[in-house]
Amino acid sequence: MAWLASVPLCALLILGTKPAMIWTGVCFLTGTVISLLALLGMDLEPLYDPRWRDLIDAAGNLGIIIFLFVLGLVFEVSRVTAFNRLRLSMDELAASNEELAHLNNEKTEFLGMAAHDLRNPLTAIIGNADLLQMEMRGEAAESGREISKAGRRMLELITDLLDANAIEAGRYASQVEPHDLRALVVAGRQNHAAAAERKQSTLQLHDGPACWAQVDRKAVLQIVDNLVSNALKYSPPGSVIALTVQALDEEVEFAVRDQGPGISAEDQKKLFQKHTRLSARPTGGESSVGLGLSIVKRLAEAMGGSVTCESTMGAGATFALRLRAVPAALVRNGAGAPEESPQAGLPQSAPDSETRF
């Protein structure tokens, strides 16, 4: 019986799960038969001379001890060997990860330097192309417009790459301060006045009271730039892009509603991932590397805010940026305003009116 008890353990450690289950069944059945015979009063006489009983019992018990020790030794040696192999594999994996991280940093630095160095000559190209439009007529002016248009596309792509690299490398430091979000949106919209005019579209913003929020001024302007730019890209010519800024309970919301084809449920799942290409295509031949919305999401989270999208196919899309509001008491007391007003140098809006481009 003692030997039968050790067999399942032996089978499990040496042979594996399925053979161990078979051996366990055989041992259990055998033990059950022997136990039932004993309960029925059947005396199973040994086949050997009774004088050898004690010696046979001793040999069996000592054999079990030696057998289980050898079995445990085999198991322990196997465990140590497997552990050493696992540790070696983990060391190799750590070394590979370190090398990959080093190569990725080198790639990021090289890409950042290349993109940064391209900006200066590209700015000069755009400037000269704009000058060509103003000074020349006919085909020369048209060529200047095309050069300027292509140059601005390239500049936009380079800016996205630089921003993505800075965020990925952890070099972006958010400076959150109280600012009037409406004034920042007015400034950001002004940057797209020419693009909206070229596409015969309207950037609509209803004026209203100041909406103070805890923001990074540069990050908000970049988010406004990305969201408004996307709305213009995916809306057909002659569309109305509605911009709204409103104060909620403890947040301030900036929303952009376009008249594009909408975003499918499948595309919305991967909307804020890097290098995402959606099924909808820009309506004016504009290009994109799929970094804009991922940058928007990272910048919003860096300020403690969030960005969401609501869309129905065929009915356009609405992107909303929500940021922490500055308490009204601080605004009334002037404690929420920075030393330099956020409206300084920005276009001012008149109440009870509607401004359009």
C-alpha positions in Angstrom: 0.0 0.0 0.0 2.9 2.3 0.8 4.4 1.7 -2.6 1.1 2.2 -4.3 0.7 5.6 -2.5 4.1 6.8 -4.0 3.3 5.7 -7.5 1.0 8.7 -8.5 3.5 11.2 -7.2 6.3 9.5 -9.1 4.2 9.4 -12.3 3.3 13.1 -11.9 6.8 14.3 -11.5 8.4 12.1 -14.1 5.8 11.2 -16.8 3.5 14.1 -16.8 -0.2 14.8 -16.1 -2.0 12.3 -18.3 0.1 9.2 -17.4 -0.1 10.3 -13.8 -3.9 10.4 -13.9 -3.9 6.8 -15.4 -1.5 5.5 -12.7 -3.6 7.3 -10.0 -6.7 5.5 -11.3 -5.0 2.1 -11.3 -3.5 2.6 -7.8 -6.8 3.9 -6.4 -8.7 1.0 -7.9 -6.2 -1.5 -6.5 -6.2 0.0 -3.1 -10.0 0.1 -3.1 -10.1 -3.7 -3.9 -7.6 -4.6 -1.2 -9.5 -2.4 1.4 -12.9 -4.0 0.5 -11.5 -7.5 0.8 -10.1 -6.6 4.2 -13.4 -5.1 5.3 -15.2 -8.3 4.2 -12.9 -10.3 6.6 -10.9 -12.0 3.9 -7.4 -12.7 5.1 -4.9 -12.3 2.3 -2.1 -14.7 3.2 1.4 -13.8 2.0 2.9 -16.1 -0.6 6.3 -16.1 1.1 7.5 -17.8 4.2 6.2 -15.9 7.3 9.6 -15.9 8.8 10.7 -13.4 6.2 7.9 -11.0 6.8 9.7 -8.5 9.0 12.7 -8.4 6.7 10.5 -7.9 3.7 8.5 -5.1 5.4 11.8 -3.4 6.4 13.2 -3.6 2.9 9.9 -2.2 1.5 9.8 0.7 3.9 13.5 1.5 3.5 13.1 1.2 -0.3 10.4 3.8 -0.2 12.6 6.2 1.7 15.5 5.8 -0.7 13.1 5.9 -3.8 11.4 9.1 -2.6 14.8 10.7 -1.8 16.1 10.0 -5.3 12.8 11.2 -6.8 13.1 14.4 -4.8 16.7 14.9 -5.8 15.8 14.5 -9.5 13.0 17.0 -9.1 15.3 19.5 -7.3 18.1 19.2 -9.8 15.5 19.8 -12.6 14.1 22.8 -10.8 17.5 24.4 -10.3 18.4 23.8 -13.9 15.2 25.3 -15.1 15.6 28.3 -12.8 19.2 28.9 -14.1 18.0 28.7 -17.7 15.1 31.1 -16.9 17.5 33.5 -15.2 19.9 33.3 -18.1 17.0 34.0 -20.5 15.9 37.0 -18.4 19.5 38.4 -18.4 19.7 38.0 -22.2 16.2 39.7 -22.6 17.2 42.6 -20.3 20.4 43.1 -22.3 18.4 43.0 -25.6 15.9 45.5 -24.1 18.7 47.8 -23.1 20.2 47.7 -26.5 16.9 48.3 -28.2 16.2 51.2 -25.8 19.6 52.7 -26.7 19.0 52.2 -30.4 15.5 53.8 -30.1 16.9 56.8 -28.3 19.5 57.2 -31.0 16.8 56.9 -33.6 14.7 59.5 -31.8 17.6 61.9 -31.4 18.5 61.6 -35.1 14.9 62.0 -36.2 14.6 65.1 -34.0 17.8 66.7 -35.2 16.9 66.0 -38.9 13.4 67.4 -38.5 14.6 70.4 -36.6 17.3 71.1 -39.2 14.7 70.9 -42.0 12.5 73.6 -40.4 14.8 76.6 -41.2 15.2 76.0 -44.9 11.6 75.0 -45.2 10.5 78.3 -43.6 12.7 80.2 -46.1 11.1 78.3 -49.0 7.6 79.1 -47.7 8.5 82.8 -47.2 9.9 83.1 -50.7 6.9 81.3 -52.2 4.5 83.7 -50.4 6.6 86.6 -51.7 6.4 85.2 -55.2 2.6 85.1 -54.9 2.5 88.8 -54.0 5.0 90.0 -56.5 4.1 87.9 -59.6 1.0 87.3 -61.6 -0.3 84.4 -63.7 1.5 81.1 -63.7 4.3 82.3 -61.5 1.9 83.4 -58.8 0.1 80.0 -59.1 3.4 78.2 -58.8 4.2 80.2 -55.7 0.8 79.2 -54.1 1.5 75.5 -54.8 5.0 75.7 -53.4 3.7 77.5 -50.3 0.9 75.0 -49.9 3.3 72.0 -50.1 5.8 73.7 -47.8 3.2 74.3 -45.2 2.2 70.6 -45.4 5.8 69.6 -44.9 6.2 72.0 -42.0 3.1 70.6 -40.3 4.4 67.0 -40.6 7.8 68.0 -39.3 6.2 69.8 -36.3 4.1 66.7 -35.5 7.2 64.5 -35.6 9.2 66.9 -33.3 6.3 67.1 -30.9 5.8 63.3 -30.8 9.6 62.8 -30.2 9.6 65.4 -27.4 6.6 63.7 -25.7 8.0 60.2 -26.2 11.4 61.1 -24.8 9.8 62.8 -21.8 11.3 66.2 -22.6 7.9 67.9 -22.6 7.4 69.8 -19.3 3.9 71.1 -18.8 3.6 74.6 -17.2 0.0 74.7 -16.0 -1.2 78.2 -15.1 -4.6 80.0 -15.1 -5.6 81.3 -18.5 -8.7 82.3 -20.3 -9.4 79.4 -22.6 -11.7 81.4 -24.8 -9.0 83.9 -25.6 -6.6 81.1 -26.4 -9.1 79.5 -28.8 -9.6 82.9 -30.5 -5.8 83.1 -31.0 -5.7 79.5 -32.3 -8.6 80.1 -34.7 -6.8 83.1 -36.1 -3.9 80.9 -37.3 -6.4 79.0 -39.5 -8.1 81.9 -41.1 -6.2 81.6 -44.3 -6.7 77.9 -44.6 -10.5 78.3 -44.0 -10.6 81.0 -46.6 -8.8 78.8 -49.2 -11.4 76.0 -48.5 -14.3 78.5 -48.5 -15.2 77.2 -45.0 -16.4 79.1 -41.9 -14.8 78.9 -38.5 -17.7 79.8 -36.3 -17.2 80.9 -32.7 -19.9 82.6 -30.6 -18.5 85.1 -28.2 -19.1 84.8 -24.5 -17.7 85.4 -21.1 -14.1 84.4 -20.2 -13.6 80.8 -19.2 -10.6 80.4 -16.9 -8.9 77.1 -16.7 -5.7 75.6 -15.5 -3.8 75.1 -18.7 -0.4 75.1 -20.4 -0.8 78.0 -22.9 1.5 76.4 -25.5 -0.1 73.0 -25.2 -3.6 74.4 -25.5 -2.7 76.4 -28.6 -1.2 73.2 -30.1 -4.4 71.2 -29.3 -6.6 73.9 -30.8 -4.4 73.9 -33.9 -4.6 70.1 -34.3 -8.4 69.9 -33.7 -9.3 72.8 -36.0 -6.8 71.6 -38.6 -8.4 68.1 -38.6 -11.9 69.6 -38.8 -10.9 71.6 -41.9 -9.1 68.6 -43.5 -12.1 66.2 -43.2 -14.9 68.7 -43.9 -16.0 69.4 -47.5 -15.4 72.9 -49.0 -18.0 75.4 -47.9 -18.5 73.7 -44.5 -19.2 75.4 -41.1 -16.7 74.4 -38.3 -18.4 75.2 -35.0 -16.1 76.1 -32.1 -17.5 76.3 -28.6 -16.1 77.2 -25.2 -18.2 76.8 -22.1 -17.8 76.5 -18.4 -19.1 73.3 -16.8 -19.3 72.4 -13.1 -15.6 72.0 -12.3 -14.3 72.0 -15.8 -14.0 74.2 -18.9 -14.7 72.6 -22.3 -13.5 73.5 -25.7 -15.3 71.6 -28.5 -14.9 71.4 -32.3 -17.8 70.1 -34.4 -17.2 69.5 -38.1 -19.4 68.5 -41.1 -17.2 65.7 -42.3 -18.1 62.1 -43.1 -18.0 61.0 -39.5 -15.9 58.4 -37.8 -16.9 54.7 -37.6 -17.1 52.9 -34.3 -14.1 50.7 -35.4 -12.0 53.8 -36.1 -13.0 55.5 -32.8 -11.4 52.6 -30.9 -7.9 53.4 -32.3 -8.5 57.2 -32.8 -5.9 58.5 -30.3 -3.2 55.9 -31.1 0.1 56.8 -32.9 0.3 56.5 -36.7 -3.4 55.7 -37.0 -4.8 55.9 -40.5 -8.6 56.2 -40.5 -11.0 55.1 -43.2 -12.1 58.7 -43.8 -9.8 60.7 -46.1 -9.0 64.4 -46.2 -11.3 66.3 -48.6 -8.7 68.7 -50.0 -5.7 66.3 -50.6 -4.1 67.1 -47.3 -1.6 64.7 -45.8 -1.0 63.4 -42.3 1.3 61.0 -40.5 -1.4 60.1 -37.9 0.3 61.7 -35.0 -1.9 64.7 -34.4 -4.6 63.1 -32.2 -2.1 61.1 -30.2 -0.2 64.3 -29.4 -3.5 66.0 -28.4 -4.3 63.2 -26.0 -0.8 63.2 -24.4 -0.9 67.0 -24.0 -4.4 67.0 -22.5 -3.4 64.3 -20.0 -0.2 66.3 -19.1 -2.5 69.2 -18.0 -4.8 66.9 -16.0 -7.5 67.1 -18.7 -9.0 64.8 -21.2 -10.1 64.7 -24.8 -13.1 62.7 -26.3 -14.8 62.2 -29.6 -18.4 61.7 -30.4 -19.3 60.9 -34.0 -22.0 59.3 -36.1 -21.3 58.2 -39.7 -22.6 60.8 -42.1 -23.1 63.4 -39.4 -19.7 64.7 -38.7 -17.6 64.5 -35.5 -17.3 66.5 -32.3 -13.9 66.6 -30.4 -14.1 68.0 -26.9 -11.2 69.0 -24.7 -12.0 69.3 -21.0 -9.7 71.0 -18.5 -9.8 71.9 -14.8 -11.6 75.2 -14.2 -10.1 78.0 -12.0 -12.4 78.5 -9.0 -14.7 81.5 -9.5 -13.6 83.0 -6.2 -10.0 83.1 -7.4 -11.0 84.8 -10.6 -13.0 87.4 -8.9 -10.2 88.2 -6.5 -7.6 88.3 -9.3 -5.7 85.4 -7.7 -6.3 83.2 -10.6 -4.8 85.5 -13.2 -1.1 85.3 -14.0 1.0 88.5 -14.0 0.7 88.8 -17.7 -2.9 88.5 -18.9 -3.5 85.6 -21.3 -5.4 88.0 -23.6 -2.3 90.1 -24.1 -1.6 90.4 -27.8 -4.5 88.2 -28.7 -7.7 89.2 -30.6 -10.4 90.4 -28.3 -14.0 89.4 -28.8 -17.1 91.6 -28.4 -20.0 90.3 -26.4 -23.3 89.2 -27.9 -21.8 88.8 -31.4 -20.6 86.1 -33.7 -17.2 86.1 -35.3 -16.5 84.1 -38.5 -13.7 83.5 -41.0 
